[in-house]
Amino acid sequence: AVFLYDRGNHRTDTLFIYDPSLKIGMAFSPDGNFLVLIGITGLSIYETLIDLRTKRPVTNVISASRYLARPILGWPRWTEEGLFLLTHRAAITDARTGETLPDTLALVRFNPHYPEGGFEKIYRFLPETAPNAYPIHFNFWWSTYYLSPDINTVVLSAEVEGTAFNEALYLARRGDERVSLFYNDSTLNESFPIIVRQK
């Protein structure tokens, strides 16, 4: 279910969503008329698009492979250019060439009003390129992310390799496949990073 609060009218509403997917992200449309929920199952990627004027949810399968671009729990961003979200592709072997393709994170974009169009890759970065003594151990259930307003920066919270629960914050920027350690603290666990703009 989705719990909505109207700040203008000080009213609440609960919308019940009937689809099989595990919800891992949501975002409002730029005009504020729609809310989209992103979800995954063992086989597919789903979106539930809610028209906030009618309170009517519509669920569709997104034309994208969850094995090549699995959405990550976090905070997608919906702009006039589309919905942006972070996805993961585990290291795989190309059956034609025998080449091992690396573990990859990619920022993708799609149109929530046209899920049949699938994902368009905007830029990618490689977790294993993280420098220093704190390389990323990528774990779906313990990793989250946040996108900067201009979509050019990703803050990723992920487990530190060799630890059971300790997480660190990593920074990735458009045009640079390297990942840099941003913050590490042994008390950091299950964090949800958010970028705050200061005046």
Secondary structure by P-SEA (a helix, b strand, c coil): cbbbbcccccbbbbbbbbcccccccccccccccbbbbbbccccbbbbbbbcccccbbbbbbcccccccbbbcccbbbbccccbbbbbbbccccccccccccccbbbbbbbbcccccccccccccccccccccccccccccccccccccccccbbbbbbbcccccbbbbbbbbbccccccccccccccccbbbbbbbbcc
